[in-house]
């Protein structure tokens, strides 16, 4: 038997989110991150580019909770099982997070999802709430950082290979390398090229140098790195990095990483970050180029069957 949907506290209102709500969602998520991890990692451009994906039906897959004119909580489901939620710290302990969790489960069942999960900082109030609601840990994620002032190591490329900014005509090949690699361990449908473009070239502030490619001696794209710069200009974030399966163990991944660090620093940043999780087995790779674990997250999920 399913749990009965709890009620929201009196006085709160709900509606689906609109693209014009992106700034309010950013403010909400920033407040939660500041309370939970002591810093703000989310950027408004992250939300805008996610919501620009043609495959994402924001109106059907989201809900906002308002206290008067203030957005105090939200939830959305992207794809079959990727959820994101936030509750304003001042409104915690009132059952809003529990209501959102049940709302996401009902939405997931309505679209045929078998599981719904979301990332939360390990040990945070959200982590403890989801555990109490029966959500299990699917995987652990780490945010790694290249310490400020650290020497960027040198990594030689195989003879005839080169790393540079991608050309517009290489977008499809770059997307194929990334998707082929990520789908070796990620259980999800293949991402459409249009969604990839929305998250990269369509992201506010994107510049051509942000998409890096490794080419073999024949000029084929065999490795890709997507490196973004934070709104305040201090951090280069390696959003994705991958090497074609038949080109691995040649040092290309490390070469792409150090190239991304160097390019970000050349564009004014003082540090670089990326995120990886326990499904990839790549933690050691990042530590070998000088990165250290900065924070730990868990993806908690609940089966809907």
C-alpha positions as CSV (number, residue, x, y, z in Angstrom):
1,X,0.0,0.0,0.0
2,X,1.3,3.5,-0.9
3,X,1.8,6.1,1.8
4,X,-0.9,8.7,2.0
5,X,0.2,12.1,0.5
6,X,0.9,14.4,3.4
7,X,-0.6,17.9,3.4
8,X,1.4,21.1,3.2
9,X,1.3,23.6,6.1
10,X,-1.6,26.0,5.8
11,X,-1.0,29.3,3.9
12,X,1.4,27.9,1.4
13,X,0.5,27.8,-2.3
14,X,1.8,25.7,-5.2
15,X,2.1,25.8,-9.0
16,X,4.3,24.4,-11.8
17,X,7.5,26.4,-12.4
18,X,7.9,28.7,-15.4
19,X,11.2,29.6,-17.0
20,X,10.9,33.1,-15.5
21,X,11.2,31.5,-12.1
22,X,14.9,30.5,-12.7
23,X,16.3,33.3,-10.6
24,X,14.0,32.6,-7.6
25,X,15.0,28.9,-7.8
26,X,18.7,29.9,-7.9
27,X,18.2,32.1,-4.8
28,X,16.4,29.2,-3.0
29,X,19.1,26.6,-3.9
30,X,21.9,29.0,-3.0
31,X,20.4,29.5,0.5
32,X,20.1,25.8,1.0
33,X,23.7,25.1,-0.2
34,X,25.1,27.9,2.0
35,X,23.4,26.3,5.0
36,X,24.3,22.7,4.2
37,X,27.9,22.9,2.8
38,X,29.0,26.4,3.7
39,X,29.2,27.8,0.2
40,X,27.2,28.3,-3.0
41,X,28.0,25.9,-5.8
42,X,24.8,26.3,-8.0
43,X,24.7,29.1,-10.6
44,X,21.7,30.5,-12.3
45,X,23.2,29.5,-15.7
46,X,23.0,25.8,-14.5
47,X,19.2,26.2,-14.1
48,X,18.7,28.2,-17.3
49,X,20.6,25.6,-19.4
50,X,18.8,22.6,-17.8
51,X,15.4,24.2,-18.5
52,X,16.4,25.0,-22.1
53,X,16.7,21.3,-23.0
54,X,14.1,20.5,-25.6
55,X,13.3,17.2,-23.9
56,X,12.4,18.8,-20.5
57,X,8.8,19.6,-19.9
58,X,9.2,22.1,-17.0
59,X,5.5,22.7,-16.6
60,X,4.6,19.0,-16.3
61,X,7.7,18.0,-14.3
62,X,8.0,20.7,-11.6
63,X,6.3,22.3,-8.7
64,X,7.1,25.4,-6.6
65,X,5.9,26.1,-3.1
66,X,5.3,29.7,-2.2
67,X,4.8,31.5,1.1
68,X,3.2,34.7,-0.1
69,X,5.5,36.0,-2.8
70,X,8.6,34.0,-1.6
71,X,9.5,30.7,-3.3
72,X,10.3,28.5,-0.2
73,X,10.6,25.1,-1.9
74,X,10.6,23.4,-5.3
75,X,11.0,20.0,-6.9
76,X,11.5,18.8,-10.5
77,X,12.0,15.5,-12.2
78,X,14.3,15.4,-15.3
79,X,14.3,12.3,-17.4
80,X,13.0,9.1,-15.9
81,X,14.6,9.4,-12.4
82,X,16.7,12.5,-11.8
83,X,15.1,14.7,-9.2
84,X,16.2,18.0,-7.6
85,X,14.6,19.6,-4.6
86,X,15.3,22.5,-2.2
87,X,13.6,23.8,0.9
88,X,14.5,27.3,2.3
89,X,16.3,26.7,5.6
90,X,13.9,29.0,7.4
91,X,11.0,26.7,6.4
92,X,12.5,23.4,7.4
93,X,10.9,21.1,9.9
94,X,7.4,21.9,8.7
95,X,6.8,18.8,6.5
96,X,7.5,20.5,3.2
97,X,10.4,18.2,2.2
98,X,8.3,15.2,3.0
99,X,5.5,16.6,0.8
100,X,8.0,17.2,-2.1
101,X,9.3,13.6,-1.8
102,X,5.8,12.2,-2.1
103,X,5.0,14.5,-4.9
104,X,8.1,13.3,-6.8
105,X,7.1,9.6,-6.2
106,X,3.6,10.2,-7.5
107,X,5.0,12.0,-10.6
108,X,7.5,9.2,-11.2
109,X,4.8,6.6,-11.1
110,X,2.6,8.6,-13.5
111,X,5.3,8.6,-16.2
112,X,6.3,5.0,-15.6
113,X,9.5,5.5,-13.7
114,X,10.7,2.6,-11.6
115,X,12.9,4.6,-9.3
116,X,13.4,8.3,-8.4
117,X,16.6,9.7,-6.8
118,X,18.3,12.9,-6.0
119,X,21.7,14.2,-4.8
120,X,22.1,15.5,-1.3
121,X,25.2,16.5,0.7
122,X,26.2,13.6,2.9
123,X,24.9,14.0,6.5
124,X,22.8,17.1,5.6
125,X,19.2,17.6,6.8
126,X,18.0,16.5,3.3
127,X,20.1,13.3,3.5
128,X,18.7,12.4,7.0
129,X,15.1,13.2,5.8
130,X,15.3,11.0,2.8
131,X,16.9,8.1,4.8
132,X,14.0,8.3,7.2
133,X,11.6,8.2,4.3
134,X,13.1,5.0,3.0
135,X,15.4,6.3,0.3
136,X,18.6,4.2,-0.1
137,X,22.0,5.3,-1.3
138,X,22.5,4.5,-5.0
139,X,26.0,5.9,-5.3
140,X,28.4,8.4,-3.6
141,X,29.7,11.5,-5.4
142,X,32.7,13.6,-4.7
143,X,33.4,17.2,-5.6
144,X,37.1,17.5,-6.2
145,X,39.1,20.7,-6.3
146,X,42.6,21.7,-7.7
147,X,43.9,23.7,-4.7
148,X,44.4,27.4,-5.4
149,X,48.0,28.1,-6.5
150,X,48.7,24.5,-7.2
151,X,51.1,23.8,-10.1
152,X,49.3,22.4,-13.0
153,X,51.1,19.2,-14.0
154,X,52.3,18.5,-17.5
155,X,50.9,15.6,-19.4
156,X,52.4,14.6,-22.8
157,X,50.1,13.6,-25.7
158,X,50.9,10.6,-27.9
159,X,52.7,11.5,-31.1
160,X,50.3,13.1,-33.6
161,X,47.6,13.9,-31.1
162,X,46.4,17.4,-30.2
163,X,44.0,19.0,-27.8
164,X,42.3,22.2,-28.8
165,X,38.9,24.0,-28.8
166,X,36.2,22.2,-30.7
167,X,35.1,23.5,-34.1
168,X,31.3,23.8,-34.7
169,X,31.3,20.9,-37.1
170,X,32.8,18.6,-34.4
171,X,29.9,19.1,-32.0
172,X,28.2,15.8,-33.0
173,X,31.4,13.8,-32.7
174,X,32.1,15.3,-29.3
175,X,28.6,14.4,-28.1
176,X,29.0,10.9,-29.3
177,X,32.3,10.4,-27.4
178,X,30.7,11.7,-24.2
179,X,27.5,9.7,-24.5
180,X,29.2,6.5,-25.5
181,X,31.5,6.8,-22.4
182,X,28.8,7.9,-19.9
183,X,26.4,5.2,-21.0
184,X,28.9,2.5,-20.2
185,X,27.8,2.9,-16.5
186,X,24.9,5.3,-16.4
187,X,21.4,3.7,-16.8
188,X,19.4,6.3,-18.8
189,X,18.3,6.9,-22.4
190,X,20.8,8.4,-24.8
191,X,20.9,12.2,-24.6
192,X,19.7,14.0,-27.7
193,X,22.2,16.3,-29.4
194,X,19.8,19.2,-29.0
195,X,19.9,18.7,-25.2
196,X,23.7,18.6,-25.2
197,X,23.8,21.8,-27.3
198,X,21.4,23.5,-24.9
199,X,23.7,22.6,-21.9
200,X,26.9,23.7,-23.7
201,X,26.8,26.2,-26.5
202,X,23.3,27.4,-25.4
203,X,24.4,27.9,-21.8
204,X,24.6,31.6,-20.7
205,X,28.2,32.8,-20.9
206,X,29.4,29.9,-23.1
207,X,32.6,30.7,-25.1
208,X,34.1,28.4,-27.9
209,X,37.1,27.5,-25.8
210,X,34.9,25.9,-23.2
211,X,34.5,22.8,-25.3
212,X,37.8,21.0,-25.6
213,X,38.6,18.0,-27.9
214,X,41.5,15.6,-28.3
215,X,42.1,14.6,-31.9
216,X,44.1,11.6,-33.1
217,X,46.6,11.7,-35.9
218,X,43.8,11.4,-38.5
219,X,41.9,14.3,-37.0
220,X,39.1,12.2,-35.4
221,X,37.6,13.4,-32.1
222,X,38.7,10.8,-29.5
223,X,38.4,12.7,-26.3
224,X,36.3,15.6,-24.9
225,X,36.2,18.0,-22.0
226,X,33.6,20.6,-21.2
227,X,35.1,23.3,-18.9
228,X,32.9,26.2,-17.6
229,X,33.8,29.3,-15.7
230,X,31.9,30.3,-12.6
231,X,29.8,33.5,-12.6
232,X,32.4,35.2,-10.3
233,X,35.2,34.2,-12.6
234,X,37.2,32.3,-9.9
235,X,36.5,28.7,-10.7
236,X,36.9,26.5,-13.8
237,X,34.4,23.6,-13.6
238,X,35.1,20.5,-15.7
239,X,31.5,19.5,-16.3
240,X,32.2,16.4,-18.4
241,X,35.3,14.6,-19.6
242,X,35.6,11.4,-21.6
243,X,37.8,9.4,-23.9
244,X,36.7,7.0,-26.6
245,X,36.9,3.4,-25.3
246,X,39.5,2.2,-27.9
247,X,41.8,5.2,-27.1
248,X,42.1,4.8,-23.3
249,X,45.3,4.1,-21.3
250,X,47.3,6.5,-23.5
251,X,47.1,9.5,-21.1
252,X,44.4,11.3,-23.0
253,X,42.1,11.8,-20.0
254,X,44.9,13.4,-17.9
255,X,46.0,15.5,-20.9
256,X,42.4,16.8,-21.3
257,X,42.2,17.6,-17.6
258,X,45.4,19.6,-17.4
259,X,44.5,21.4,-20.6
260,X,41.1,22.3,-19.1
261,X,42.8,23.5,-15.9
262,X,45.3,25.6,-17.8
263,X,42.7,27.1,-20.2
264,X,40.5,28.0,-17.2
265,X,43.5,29.6,-15.4
266,X,44.4,31.5,-18.6
267,X,40.9,33.0,-18.6
268,X,41.3,34.3,-15.0
269,X,40.2,31.5,-12.7
270,X,42.2,30.6,-9.6
271,X,41.0,27.0,-9.1
272,X,39.3,24.2,-10.9
273,X,36.6,21.7,-9.8
274,X,34.8,18.6,-11.1
275,X,32.4,16.0,-9.7
276,X,32.6,12.2,-10.1
277,X,30.8,9.3,-8.5
278,X,31.4,5.8,-7.4
279,X,29.9,4.3,-10.6
280,X,32.8,5.6,-12.7
281,X,35.9,4.3,-10.9
282,X,37.6,7.6,-11.9
283,X,38.4,9.1,-8.5
284,X,42.0,8.0,-8.7
285,X,42.5,9.6,-12.1
286,X,41.6,13.0,-10.7
287,X,43.7,12.6,-7.7
288,X,46.7,11.8,-9.9
289,X,46.5,15.3,-11.5
290,X,46.5,17.0,-8.1
291,X,42.8,17.3,-7.2
292,X,41.6,16.7,-3.7
293,X,38.1,15.8,-2.4
294,X,36.3,19.0,-1.3
295,X,32.8,17.6,-0.4
296,X,30.9,14.4,-0.5
297,X,27.4,13.8,-1.7
298,X,25.1,10.8,-1.9
299,X,22.4,10.0,-4.4
300,X,19.4,8.7,-2.5
301,X,16.6,6.9,-4.3
302,X,13.4,5.0,-3.7
303,X,12.0,2.2,-5.8
304,X,8.5,2.9,-7.1
305,X,7.5,-0.7,-7.9
